């Protein structure tokens, strides 16, 4: 399994779950970087947190992975999927967590604090940490996603010229 740093972030609706995930990562000596929010009163909107996490993953040459948490996980996934080379999936159970990596080669898992409990979230993170995409029957599908991305998205080096804070 490849070594990577977990880049984690949440909005103000998911601080408690993010802290529980960080405690798990600390306990298991899994390296991570926290990109915020740190308080339920923090007004930073989830697209901005997704930007921080995804840009950090891009800076790592896509070697690192991300965990994004909001109320449902949906807004974070939508936001993260706007970044070239990032594939993010909403994960609310062990099966969706497995398939996000094994079938879709996702580098970002998104969860909703209002949807799942801490115990399940920790089990999902534990599973996700140990998974790695392997070429096989899903490779043509992942390559098709990459081709659509190449055809429709702004190139990564052009993003820096249009960067501005959201919210």
QUICOR-V783786 format. One record per backbone hydrogen bond with DSSP energy under -0.5 kcal/mol. NH is the residue of the N-H (numbers start at 0). CO is the residue of the C=O. If there is no record, write none. Layout:
<<NH,CO> <NH,CO>>
//
This chain:
<<5,30> <6,4> <6,64> <7,5> <7,32> <8,66> <9,35> <10,68> <11,43> <13,10> <17,13> <18,14> <19,15> <20,16> <21,17> <22,18> <23,19> <24,20> <25,21> <26,22> <27,23> <28,25> <29,24> <30,28> <32,5> <34,7> <34,32> <41,38> <47,44> <48,44> <49,45> <50,46> <51,47> <52,48> <53,49> <54,50> <55,51> <56,52> <57,53> <58,54> <59,55> <60,57> <61,56> <64,4> <65,106> <66,6> <67,108> <68,8> <69,110> <76,72> <77,73> <78,74> <79,75> <80,76> <81,78> <82,79> <85,82> <88,107> <90,88> <90,109> <91,89> <96,92> <97,93> <98,94> <99,95> <100,96> <100,97> <101,97> <102,98> <103,98> <104,100> <105,99> <106,86> <107,86> <108,65> <109,88> <110,67> <112,69> <112,110> <113,70> <114,111> <115,111> <120,116> <121,117> <122,118> <123,119> <124,120> <125,121> <126,122> <127,123> <128,124> <129,125> <129,126> <130,127> <138,135> <141,137> <142,138> <143,139> <144,140> <145,141> <146,142> <147,143> <148,144> <149,145> <150,146> <151,147> <152,148> <157,154> <158,154> <158,155> <159,155> <161,157> <161,158> <162,158> <162,159>>
//
